[in-house]
């Protein structure tokens, strides 16, 4: 079976290989850049940052283009709280104090009194209320819809105290409130119709940078905002950003991103390609972190009768060989998944012993039993209908298409034909929403195990909910458990039930890697492995 990779690695000298090893050892765990302690941080300059895709939308809670969008919007919008990437603990940010009641239905935030938005207005408790009401009203148009499913209201106690209320316990709310999706915008901005905010011109945040210009499919430029002084305590810089500006340049081809960094035309690049990792590490630093959240894998459209048959789901689970996908499309730094969520996600529990083994014969036996027999062309058919599946995925990574091509070959080997659909995230959603797909290839980075509800429940924003009422109830119930240990037990059972019921085929975890020029410091990743605030970033 073909497992060809996209392109070939450039040859490296022995000295470069030694450097790669050293960089990999120091860069893979912390997700932070090694700072040159002796060199003072320089202020000023423009950072040229290569990104894979157009951000599409600058409204923080709306659907954009995945990590590229969040990497940019994190610089423009701050959140109520911050999740420390080292400890994964929730810490103050725009809220200097926060607490919750015993059953996690009320969260009290005491806000800083010195925060302003780029339009000159102040952060108040009314702002918090306006933002949460806004996300709730946006419904399925917002990535944050699942976060506020049971949101009831926000009580404005005084100018700087807000009590956020839910109709049912929401144990994951603080973690979700820390995400770029829940970045706050000004009161004036919330009054702009939701669909008119995409270009960012009418949206103001409180972040360390402001949007200067946006040219679709070319670049986004953000400039330093004077007077910023409320970064979370984990950052070294307590004032204005060191950089004058950042230009996020859209470069869709991996080879061009890598070439731009190596040649010095780019200072930083996102999503280092697995095939280019060693080349990048030989001449630059690699900042990387394993993504928490759901892993990349095969989702079933269980709204279709075909996938309500466990024999079909079991057949596909046996037909897919995750190790071969990783070997052919990725590299040996990529971890084969053993659960619906990655090992860095809160509540993770390995399901290795319950996964379907790669067993084409078992897959064929399942298909035979389900009444799908091979035709003369080797493709199975039933009642005159060929077994041809439509696989949908996002085109925000070239490696996705390589993974799908390998999976298609694996399915064809047991008599399942398939076709691909790929597009931007909005295009992907346009296909997923009305259910115009059979299988989906996707992941979602989120620190908390509640990401399972976002992905597999009918409360989520994706259209592949599991058609099992028992699991559906478990997904909703885990959010109501305040005790962390008991909640982890509930999350472990959900992972087990998803795997044993063959509702998902986990393939591989994701590691987000940034290539960083050696004259750049302060590039860090957040707890979700996406780009963190660039308040410390500088060019030396």
C-alpha positions as CSV (number, residue, x, y, z in Angstrom):
1,X,0.0,0.0,0.0
2,X,1.4,3.4,-1.0
3,X,2.6,5.6,1.9
4,X,4.5,8.3,0.0
5,X,5.2,11.6,1.7
6,X,4.8,15.0,0.2
7,X,8.2,16.0,-1.0
8,X,11.6,14.9,0.3
9,X,13.6,16.1,3.3
10,X,16.6,18.2,2.5
11,X,20.0,16.6,3.2
12,X,21.5,17.7,6.5
13,X,25.1,17.7,7.6
14,X,26.2,15.8,10.6
15,X,26.6,19.0,12.5
16,X,23.1,20.1,11.6
17,X,21.7,16.7,12.7
18,X,23.4,17.1,16.1
19,X,21.8,20.5,16.4
20,X,18.4,19.0,15.5
21,X,18.7,16.5,18.3
22,X,19.6,19.2,20.8
23,X,16.7,21.4,19.7
24,X,14.2,18.6,19.7
25,X,15.2,17.7,23.2
26,X,14.8,21.2,24.6
27,X,11.9,22.4,22.6
28,X,9.3,19.6,22.6
29,X,8.0,19.7,26.2
30,X,7.5,23.2,27.4
31,X,6.2,24.9,24.3
32,X,8.3,28.0,25.1
33,X,11.2,29.7,23.5
34,X,14.6,29.5,25.1
35,X,15.6,33.1,25.9
36,X,19.1,34.4,25.7
37,X,19.5,35.6,29.3
38,X,22.5,37.8,28.6
39,X,20.9,39.9,25.8
40,X,18.6,42.7,26.8
41,X,15.2,42.7,25.1
42,X,15.0,45.2,22.2
43,X,11.9,47.3,21.6
44,X,10.7,48.1,18.2
45,X,10.6,46.4,14.8
46,X,8.2,44.4,12.7
47,X,7.8,40.7,13.0
48,X,7.0,38.8,9.8
49,X,4.9,35.8,10.6
50,X,4.1,33.2,8.0
51,X,0.6,31.6,8.3
52,X,-1.0,28.8,6.3
53,X,-4.4,30.3,5.6
54,X,-6.5,33.5,5.6
55,X,-8.0,34.2,9.0
56,X,-11.4,34.9,7.3
57,X,-13.0,36.3,10.5
58,X,-11.8,38.7,13.2
59,X,-14.9,38.3,15.4
60,X,-13.4,36.2,18.2
61,X,-16.4,34.0,18.9
62,X,-17.3,33.4,15.2
63,X,-16.1,30.6,13.0
64,X,-12.8,31.5,11.3
65,X,-10.1,29.4,9.7
66,X,-9.0,27.4,12.8
67,X,-5.7,27.9,14.4
68,X,-4.5,30.6,12.0
69,X,-7.5,32.7,13.1
70,X,-7.0,32.1,16.8
71,X,-3.2,32.7,16.5
72,X,-4.1,36.2,15.3
73,X,-7.2,37.1,17.3
74,X,-5.4,36.1,20.5
75,X,-3.2,39.2,20.0
76,X,-6.3,41.5,19.7
77,X,-8.7,40.2,22.4
78,X,-8.1,39.3,26.1
79,X,-10.1,36.8,28.1
80,X,-11.6,37.0,31.6
81,X,-9.1,34.4,32.9
82,X,-5.8,32.8,31.7
83,X,-4.9,29.1,31.7
84,X,-1.3,28.6,32.5
85,X,0.3,26.3,29.9
86,X,2.8,24.9,32.5
87,X,0.4,24.1,35.3
88,X,-3.0,24.2,33.4
89,X,-4.3,26.1,36.4
90,X,-6.8,29.0,35.8
91,X,-5.3,32.4,36.7
92,X,-6.5,36.0,36.8
93,X,-6.4,38.1,33.6
94,X,-9.1,40.7,33.0
95,X,-10.7,39.4,36.1
96,X,-8.3,39.9,39.0
97,X,-10.4,37.6,41.2
98,X,-12.9,34.8,40.4
99,X,-14.8,32.1,42.2
100,X,-17.7,29.7,41.7
101,X,-20.4,28.3,43.9
102,X,-20.3,24.6,45.0
103,X,-22.3,23.2,42.1
104,X,-20.6,25.3,39.4
105,X,-23.8,27.1,38.3
106,X,-22.6,30.6,39.3
107,X,-19.2,32.2,38.6
108,X,-18.3,35.5,40.2
109,X,-15.7,37.8,38.5
110,X,-14.1,40.8,40.1
111,X,-12.7,42.8,37.2
112,X,-9.7,45.0,37.0
113,X,-10.6,48.7,37.0
114,X,-7.9,49.9,34.6
115,X,-8.7,47.9,31.4
116,X,-9.7,49.8,28.3
117,X,-10.6,48.7,24.8
118,X,-9.0,50.1,21.6
119,X,-12.1,52.2,21.0
120,X,-11.5,54.0,24.3
121,X,-14.3,52.5,26.3
122,X,-13.8,50.8,29.7
123,X,-14.2,47.2,30.7
124,X,-17.1,46.9,33.2
125,X,-19.4,44.1,34.4
126,X,-21.9,45.3,31.7
127,X,-19.3,44.4,29.1
128,X,-19.1,40.8,30.5
129,X,-22.9,40.6,30.3
130,X,-23.0,42.0,26.8
131,X,-20.4,39.5,25.5
132,X,-22.0,36.4,27.0
133,X,-25.5,37.5,25.9
134,X,-24.0,38.0,22.4
135,X,-22.5,34.6,22.1
136,X,-25.7,33.0,23.4
137,X,-27.8,34.9,20.9
138,X,-25.4,34.0,18.0
139,X,-26.2,30.3,18.6
140,X,-24.8,28.0,15.9
141,X,-23.0,30.9,14.3
142,X,-20.6,31.0,17.2
143,X,-17.8,28.6,18.1
144,X,-18.7,29.3,21.7
145,X,-22.3,28.0,21.4
146,X,-21.5,24.8,23.2
147,X,-19.8,26.7,26.0
148,X,-22.9,28.7,26.8
149,X,-25.5,26.1,26.1
150,X,-26.9,26.4,29.6
151,X,-26.0,30.1,30.1
152,X,-28.9,31.9,31.8
153,X,-27.9,35.4,32.6
154,X,-25.2,37.7,34.0
155,X,-26.0,39.7,37.1
156,X,-24.2,43.1,37.3
157,X,-23.5,43.5,41.0
158,X,-21.5,46.7,40.6
159,X,-19.3,48.3,38.0
160,X,-16.6,45.7,38.3
161,X,-18.4,42.7,39.6
162,X,-20.3,40.2,37.4
163,X,-22.0,37.0,38.4
164,X,-22.4,34.6,35.5
165,X,-25.3,32.2,36.0
166,X,-26.1,28.8,34.3
167,X,-29.2,26.8,34.5
168,X,-27.1,23.6,35.1
169,X,-23.6,23.0,36.5
170,X,-20.8,23.9,34.0
171,X,-17.6,22.5,35.4
172,X,-15.6,23.4,32.3
173,X,-16.6,27.1,32.1
174,X,-13.5,28.7,33.5
175,X,-11.3,26.7,31.1
176,X,-13.5,27.6,28.2
177,X,-13.6,31.3,29.3
178,X,-9.8,31.4,28.9
179,X,-9.9,30.5,25.2
180,X,-9.5,33.0,22.3
181,X,-13.0,32.2,21.3
182,X,-14.3,33.9,24.5
183,X,-12.1,36.9,24.1
184,X,-14.0,40.0,25.1
185,X,-15.0,42.8,22.8
186,X,-16.2,46.3,23.7
187,X,-19.8,47.2,24.5
188,X,-19.9,49.2,21.2
189,X,-18.7,46.1,19.3
190,X,-21.4,43.9,20.6
191,X,-24.0,46.3,19.2
192,X,-22.6,45.7,15.6
193,X,-24.7,43.0,13.9
194,X,-22.8,39.6,14.3
195,X,-22.5,39.0,10.5
196,X,-20.9,42.5,10.0
197,X,-17.9,41.9,12.2
198,X,-15.9,39.6,10.1
199,X,-13.4,42.1,8.7
200,X,-12.6,43.4,12.2
201,X,-13.1,47.1,11.3
202,X,-16.0,47.5,13.8
203,X,-14.6,45.3,16.5
204,X,-12.5,46.5,19.4
205,X,-10.6,44.4,21.9
206,X,-8.4,45.1,24.9
207,X,-5.4,43.1,23.6
208,X,-1.8,44.4,23.2
209,X,-2.2,44.8,19.5
210,X,-4.8,46.4,17.2
211,X,-5.8,45.5,13.7
212,X,-4.2,48.0,11.2
213,X,-5.0,46.3,7.9
214,X,-6.3,43.1,6.3
215,X,-5.9,42.1,2.7
216,X,-7.8,38.8,2.0
217,X,-5.5,35.8,1.2
218,X,-2.5,38.0,1.5
219,X,-1.8,39.5,4.9
220,X,-3.0,40.9,8.2
221,X,-1.1,43.6,10.0
222,X,-1.5,44.4,13.7
223,X,0.3,47.3,15.5
224,X,1.3,47.8,19.1
225,X,-1.3,49.4,21.3
226,X,0.0,52.1,23.7
227,X,-1.0,51.8,27.4
228,X,-1.4,48.0,27.6
229,X,-0.6,46.9,31.2
230,X,-2.8,43.9,32.1
231,X,-1.0,40.8,30.6
232,X,-1.3,37.7,32.8
233,X,1.4,37.3,35.5
234,X,3.1,34.5,33.6
235,X,4.6,36.9,31.1
236,X,7.8,38.9,31.7
237,X,6.6,42.1,30.1
238,X,4.1,44.1,32.2
239,X,3.7,47.0,29.7
240,X,3.4,47.7,26.0
241,X,4.4,45.0,23.6
242,X,8.1,45.1,22.5
243,X,7.3,44.8,18.8
244,X,5.9,47.8,16.9
245,X,3.9,45.6,14.6
246,X,3.4,42.0,13.3
247,X,2.6,41.1,9.7
248,X,0.9,37.8,9.3
249,X,1.6,36.8,5.7
250,X,-0.5,34.1,4.1
251,X,1.7,31.4,2.5
252,X,-0.3,28.3,1.7
253,X,2.6,26.0,0.6
254,X,4.7,24.3,3.3
255,X,7.8,24.4,1.2
256,X,7.4,28.2,0.8
257,X,6.8,28.7,4.5
258,X,10.0,26.7,5.3
259,X,12.0,28.4,2.6
260,X,10.9,31.8,3.8
261,X,12.1,31.1,7.3
262,X,15.4,29.5,6.3
263,X,16.2,32.4,4.0
264,X,15.3,35.0,6.6
265,X,12.3,36.5,4.7
266,X,10.1,35.3,7.5
267,X,10.8,35.5,11.3
268,X,8.3,32.9,12.5
269,X,6.1,30.3,10.7
270,X,3.1,28.3,12.1
271,X,2.4,24.6,11.6
272,X,5.8,23.4,10.7
273,X,5.3,20.5,8.2
274,X,6.4,17.1,9.5
275,X,8.5,16.7,6.3
276,X,10.2,20.0,6.9
277,X,10.8,19.6,10.6
278,X,14.5,18.7,10.4
279,X,15.2,21.4,7.8
280,X,13.6,24.0,10.0
281,X,15.4,22.8,13.2
282,X,18.8,22.9,11.4
283,X,18.6,26.7,11.0
284,X,16.0,27.9,13.4
285,X,14.4,27.1,16.7
286,X,11.3,24.9,17.0
287,X,8.7,25.8,19.6
288,X,6.2,23.0,19.9
289,X,3.5,21.5,22.2
290,X,1.2,18.5,22.0
291,X,-2.4,19.7,21.4
292,X,-5.0,18.9,24.0
293,X,-8.5,18.1,22.8
294,X,-10.0,15.6,20.4
295,X,-7.4,13.8,18.2
296,X,-7.5,13.6,14.4
297,X,-9.6,10.7,13.4
298,X,-12.7,9.4,11.5
299,X,-16.1,10.7,12.5
300,X,-19.2,9.0,11.3
301,X,-22.4,10.8,10.1
302,X,-24.6,8.7,12.4
303,X,-27.7,10.6,11.2
304,X,-27.5,8.4,8.1
305,X,-28.9,4.9,8.5
306,X,-25.8,3.4,7.1
307,X,-23.7,4.4,10.1
308,X,-26.3,3.6,12.6
309,X,-25.3,0.0,11.8
310,X,-22.5,-0.9,14.2
311,X,-21.2,-3.5,11.7
312,X,-20.4,-0.7,9.2
313,X,-18.6,1.4,11.9
314,X,-16.8,-1.7,13.1
315,X,-15.7,-2.6,9.6
316,X,-14.2,0.9,9.0
317,X,-12.6,0.8,12.5
318,X,-10.8,-2.4,11.5
319,X,-10.0,-1.2,8.0
320,X,-8.1,1.9,9.1
321,X,-4.5,1.5,10.1
322,X,-3.5,4.5,12.2
323,X,0.2,3.5,12.4
324,X,0.4,3.5,8.6
325,X,-1.3,6.9,8.3
326,X,1.2,8.4,10.8
327,X,4.2,6.7,9.0
328,X,3.0,7.8,5.6
329,X,1.8,11.3,6.2
330,X,3.5,12.4,9.4
331,X,6.7,11.4,11.2
332,X,7.9,9.4,14.2
333,X,7.4,12.5,16.4
334,X,3.6,12.1,15.9
335,X,1.8,10.0,18.5
336,X,-0.7,7.3,17.4
337,X,-3.9,8.1,19.2
338,X,-5.3,5.6,21.8
339,X,-8.4,7.6,22.8
340,X,-10.8,10.1,21.4
341,X,-8.9,12.8,23.2
342,X,-5.1,13.4,23.5
343,X,-3.0,12.5,26.5
344,X,-2.6,16.2,27.3
345,X,-6.3,16.8,27.8
346,X,-7.8,17.0,31.3
347,X,-9.7,13.8,31.9
348,X,-7.8,11.7,29.4
349,X,-7.8,7.9,29.8
350,X,-6.0,5.5,27.4
351,X,-8.4,3.1,25.6
352,X,-5.6,1.1,24.0
353,X,-7.0,-2.2,25.0
354,X,-10.5,-1.4,23.6
355,X,-9.4,-0.1,20.2
356,X,-10.3,-2.0,17.1
357,X,-7.2,-3.8,15.8
358,X,-6.1,-3.2,12.2
359,X,-7.7,-6.3,10.7
360,X,-8.9,-6.1,7.0
361,X,-10.3,-9.7,7.2
362,X,-12.5,-8.7,10.2
363,X,-13.6,-5.6,8.3
364,X,-14.6,-7.7,5.3
365,X,-16.4,-10.2,7.5
366,X,-18.4,-7.3,9.0
367,X,-19.3,-6.0,5.5
368,X,-20.3,-9.4,4.3
369,X,-22.5,-9.8,7.4
370,X,-24.1,-6.4,6.7
371,X,-25.1,-7.6,3.2
372,X,-22.5,-5.6,1.2
373,X,-20.9,-7.9,-1.4
374,X,-18.0,-7.2,-3.7
375,X,-18.8,-6.4,-7.3
376,X,-16.6,-7.2,-10.4
377,X,-14.6,-4.0,-9.8
378,X,-13.9,-4.9,-6.2
379,X,-16.2,-2.3,-4.7
380,X,-19.0,-3.6,-2.5
381,X,-22.7,-3.1,-3.4
382,X,-26.1,-3.7,-1.9
383,X,-29.5,-3.5,-3.5
384,X,-27.8,-2.1,-6.6
385,X,-26.0,0.7,-4.7
386,X,-22.2,1.0,-4.6
387,X,-20.6,1.5,-1.2
388,X,-19.0,4.9,-2.0
389,X,-18.4,7.3,0.9
390,X,-17.8,11.1,0.9
391,X,-15.0,12.1,3.2
392,X,-15.0,15.8,4.3
393,X,-12.0,17.6,5.8
394,X,-10.5,21.1,6.2
395,X,-7.8,22.3,3.8
396,X,-5.9,24.2,6.4
397,X,-3.1,21.7,6.4
398,X,-1.5,19.9,3.4
399,X,-0.9,16.9,5.6
400,X,-4.7,16.3,6.0
401,X,-4.9,15.4,2.3
402,X,-2.0,12.9,2.6
403,X,-3.7,11.3,5.6
404,X,-7.1,11.0,3.7
405,X,-5.4,9.5,0.6
406,X,-3.9,6.7,2.8
407,X,-7.2,6.1,4.5
408,X,-8.9,5.9,1.1
409,X,-6.5,3.2,0.0
410,X,-7.2,1.3,3.2
411,X,-10.9,1.5,2.7
412,X,-10.6,0.5,-0.9
413,X,-8.7,-2.6,0.1
414,X,-11.9,-4.0,1.9
415,X,-14.2,-2.9,-0.9
416,X,-15.2,0.7,0.1
417,X,-14.9,3.4,-2.5
418,X,-14.7,7.0,-1.5
419,X,-14.3,10.6,-2.6
420,X,-12.8,13.6,-0.9
421,X,-14.3,17.0,-0.2
422,X,-12.0,19.7,1.1
423,X,-12.4,23.4,1.7
424,X,-11.9,26.3,4.1
425,X,-13.4,25.9,7.5
426,X,-16.6,27.9,6.5
427,X,-16.8,25.7,3.4
428,X,-16.3,22.6,5.5
429,X,-19.0,23.7,7.9
430,X,-21.4,24.4,4.9
431,X,-21.0,20.7,4.0
432,X,-21.1,19.4,7.6
433,X,-24.1,21.5,8.7
434,X,-26.7,20.0,6.3
435,X,-25.1,16.5,6.6
436,X,-23.7,16.3,3.1
437,X,-21.0,13.9,4.1
438,X,-20.4,10.3,5.2
439,X,-17.1,10.5,7.1
440,X,-15.3,13.5,8.5
441,X,-11.7,14.0,9.3
442,X,-11.1,16.6,12.0
443,X,-9.9,17.5,15.5
444,X,-10.6,20.2,18.0
445,X,-8.0,21.6,20.4
446,X,-9.3,22.3,23.9
447,X,-7.7,21.7,27.3
448,X,-10.8,20.3,29.1
449,X,-12.4,16.9,28.5
450,X,-15.7,18.7,27.8
451,X,-14.4,18.9,24.3
452,X,-16.0,15.5,23.9
453,X,-19.4,17.1,24.4
454,X,-18.5,19.8,21.9
455,X,-17.6,17.2,19.3
456,X,-19.9,14.2,19.9
457,X,-23.1,15.6,21.5
458,X,-26.1,17.2,19.8
459,X,-25.2,20.3,21.9
460,X,-22.0,20.7,19.9
461,X,-21.5,22.8,16.8
462,X,-20.5,19.9,14.5
463,X,-23.1,17.8,12.8
464,X,-21.9,14.3,13.7
465,X,-23.5,13.6,17.1
466,X,-23.4,10.1,18.3
467,X,-26.8,8.4,18.0
468,X,-26.7,6.7,21.4
469,X,-28.9,8.3,24.0
470,X,-26.9,6.7,26.8
471,X,-23.6,8.4,25.7
472,X,-25.5,11.6,24.9
473,X,-26.7,11.8,28.5
474,X,-23.2,11.0,29.8
475,X,-21.8,13.8,27.7
476,X,-24.2,16.3,29.3
477,X,-23.9,14.9,32.8
478,X,-20.1,15.1,33.1
479,X,-20.4,18.9,32.9
480,X,-22.5,18.9,36.1
481,X,-19.8,17.1,38.2
482,X,-17.9,19.6,40.4
483,X,-15.5,17.0,42.0
484,X,-12.5,16.7,39.6
485,X,-11.8,13.1,40.4
486,X,-15.4,12.0,39.9
487,X,-15.6,14.0,36.7
488,X,-12.5,12.3,35.4
489,X,-14.1,8.9,36.1
490,X,-17.1,10.0,34.1
491,X,-15.0,11.3,31.2
492,X,-13.0,8.0,31.2
493,X,-16.3,6.0,30.8
494,X,-17.4,8.3,28.0
495,X,-14.1,7.7,26.1
496,X,-14.5,3.9,26.7
497,X,-18.1,3.9,25.5
498,X,-17.2,5.9,22.3
499,X,-14.5,3.4,21.4
500,X,-16.3,0.3,22.3
501,X,-19.4,1.4,20.4
502,X,-17.1,2.2,17.4
503,X,-18.4,5.7,17.2
504,X,-15.0,7.2,16.3
505,X,-11.7,5.9,14.8
506,X,-8.9,7.7,16.6
507,X,-5.8,8.0,14.4
508,X,-3.2,10.5,15.7
509,X,-2.6,13.3,18.1
510,X,-1.5,16.7,16.9
511,X,1.6,18.5,17.9
512,X,1.6,22.2,16.9
513,X,5.1,23.4,16.0
514,X,6.3,26.9,15.2
515,X,9.6,27.6,13.4
516,X,11.3,30.6,15.0
517,X,14.3,32.6,13.7
518,X,17.2,32.6,16.1
519,X,17.0,36.4,16.5
520,X,13.5,36.2,17.8
521,X,12.6,35.6,21.4
522,X,9.4,35.4,23.4
523,X,7.3,33.1,21.2
524,X,5.2,31.0,23.4
525,X,2.2,28.6,23.1
526,X,-0.8,28.6,25.3
527,X,-2.3,25.7,27.2
528,X,-4.3,24.8,24.0
529,X,-1.0,24.7,22.0
530,X,-2.0,27.7,19.9
531,X,0.0,30.9,19.8
532,X,-0.1,32.7,23.1
533,X,0.1,36.5,23.6
534,X,3.1,38.0,21.8
535,X,3.6,40.6,24.5
536,X,7.1,39.2,25.3
537,X,8.1,38.7,21.6
538,X,11.1,40.7,20.4
539,X,13.6,40.8,17.6
540,X,17.2,40.9,18.9
